[in-house]
Amino acid sequence: MRTLLLLALGLAACASTNRQYLVLQARTYDQTLAPGDTVTLVEAGAPIASGTVAADGSLELPGAKAFAAAGMNRRQLRAHLGAPSSVQIETAAPASGRVFVFGRVERPGRYPMGAVPTLLDLVQAAEPHPDFADLMKVRVLRTVGEETRESSFNVLNIQRGATNPMLRDGDIVFVDKSPLGQAVAPLGGTSEAPSVQADGQ
């Protein structure tokens, strides 16, 4: 009885830690640019240039060539643009909101919610690994107030016509390993978050 209780407590602690790790990953991605984000250069309180990160991750600002901006934080963006200290760099997520996906997918990260409004849209856009992604138990983490709630969905059933849940701003989706994926070495599509330095102007 004692052994079972300790096992249950251990599993609960593991789930809680895993949940905290996913929330931390989302916060890390929130510090960097992603498709749909807007970038505005401001000097003396007035905007002097503005642009939106395209679906391919590129950004084009007036007077500058398009460049790969996705994954940059504001410090890195300032260095790339050579912007003087008198210029402030303001960034904003899409007005529609943003969602995150991690796990056994080829394209983890942050997505504009307007482009992937449903769970199935996001999972498909992230390209789950055909052999090592468990689509029968896809987790969705949603923060309401100070509480993070978790639900599990069978995406295979959704593909067959089951209800396809709508996502909300800030939702985190995690595609776990399939039983086969648990037994082999990881292959691509990891959920590692990018290394992000402290943000700054």
Buried (B, 14 or more C-beta within 10 A) or exposed (E): EEEEEEEEEEEEEEEEEBBEBBBEBBEBBBBBBBBBBBBBBBEEEEEBBEBBBBEEBBBBBEEEEEBEBBBBBBBBBBEBBEBEEEBBBEBEBBEBBBBBBBBBBEEBBBBBBEBBBBBBBBBBBBBBBEEBBBBEEBBBBBBEEEEBEBEEBBBEEBEEEEEBBEBBBBBBBBBBBBEEBEEEEEEEBEBEBBEBEEEEE
